[in-house]
Structure formats: C-alpha cells, structure tokens
Amino acid sequence: MAAQQDILQELPVSLRTEVAIHNCHDLLEMVPFFMDCEKGLIASIVTLLKPTVFLNGEIIIREGETSKGMFFIR
C-alpha cells in the first residue's frame, strides 16, 4: 500500500482526486449522504478517505466513545 501512496503523491492534485473518486465509486453510490453533494465537496472528502480493514467481530468503536473519524461499513 505504501508504494501506491508514493505513486499517488507524485501525481498532480487534480489527477490524484480523479483516481480517488474512481477508487471510491462504489462507496459514493451506496452512501445516501453523497447523493446530493456537490462535486467539490465529494472531491474534498474522497482525498481524505483512508481504507481500513477490520476483521469480522472486531470492535471498531464502542458506544459512548468519541471518534475523530467517520466509518463507512461495507
């Protein structure tokens, strides 16, 4: 994954954004929040997304905890 990030960092910001939108296409279609968002907002959000894999049964966050992130579970 680090090699992919290194390659992406070498791309111009506009191309990096297009790659991020392409990579998040399925997520953007399944999350109602994104349906009516302006393209600029979507572009800003997708460049900040960091894919993370959790194992089945793993605790992501506990009720009552404060999170600094937003999770989209697929």
Protein Blocks (a to p, Z undefined) as FASTA:
>chain_A
ZZmmmmmmmpcfklmmmmmmmmmmmmmmmmmklmmpcfklmmmmmmmpccddddehiafb
dghiacfbdcddZZ
